[in-house]
């Protein structure tokens, strides 16, 4: 573990600097997340299908970015810092295309560049946090990173709404998003040191370079089992962002202003609870923490369907539902990243975390179309979709219990090596 000065909670100061950068960049993401589809459909004149295809193209290029992002993060000649800088530079360039897009081709190009940048970003950013922390610190460190993301996203959505209501200039949002990536780039350039130990020290003679490839990581049965259930987790998160707002609009008939307030509550509640929940879950093994998250996902989805079926008061039920789903999300994110780091050999952290990040690309390819299909059908199917989602946690719980047995078996065979 690379160490420098420590700040709050005994964490390396670079963890806090990186968190500040993540907060900044997610303000930019919040500017564009909800407003980009509105702009390109209602003002540029593209069809909703074209915009959906363009937004989905980011996941395709994101798979490629994660592949190289993980490999380059683990490469001593390249390392985490250079990969992170490349990611931020690509994301900033993507906003140039998006800010000037007047047709489908430029929109696709901008989104594919954005997806590529995000793909490079996640393995490198998560690996830096892992490098700078010990096992006992990681849950809180990843929680701080996610807290920064959530606060930034919430601020961006609010500020983006203010800008649109006062200037009606949607393109300005993409310009400001680009500036946040540029600012984050310079913060990393000047304030973050390379955290890959073998990039700053001579690697051990016994290290086998083949160990860092993607296929060898898939030889770890524990990782493969986790990836199977992790795709489902990311599909769950995609439902909050893509399916739930439309469900509230079309089937519960909430006004857009009320939906905005509900999702602001969702983000704020997640932000307030993130650190206390991470500290509480440190008492449990990583698989058990994820099982706790699954239980809250199941409760939240059941509540969502109950609100739609008028079994709960619509507004109070929606507030309760999004609160429970916030808890489910913040229990998942740091525990999942910490588990992957626990499984990974030090020389393969970037690759393991890149596989973890690939689950997000896959989950976001499957989740939104699946939810959209349900909402395009009858009310009975739309309401039943949430109840089926609640039941889907059962095989996931069984899978995580099996994963815990695999981890315990591996510990019995190979003694843990403290960092």
Secondary structure, 3 states (H helix, E strand, C coil): CCCCCECHHHCEHHHHHHHHHHHHHHHHHHHHHCHHHHHHHHCCCCCHHHHHHHHHHHHHHHHHHHHHHHHHHCCCCCHHHHHHHHHHHHHHHHHHHHHHCCCHHHHHHHHHHHHHHHHHHHHHHHHHHHHCCCHHHHHHHHHHHHHHHHHHHHHHHHHHHHHHHHHCCHHHHHHHHHHHHHHHHHHHHHHCCCCCHHHHCCCCCCCCHHHHCHHHHCCCHHHHHHHHHHHHHHHHHHHHHHHHHHHHHHCCCCCHHHHHHHHHHHHHHHHHHHHHHHHHHCCCCHHHHHHHHHHHHHHHHHHHHHHHCCCCCHHHHHHHHHHHHHHHHHHHHHHHHHHHHHHCCHHHHHHHHHHHHHHHHHHHHHHHHHHHHHHCCCHHHHHHHHHHHHHCHHHHHHHHHHHHHHHHHHHHHCCCCCC
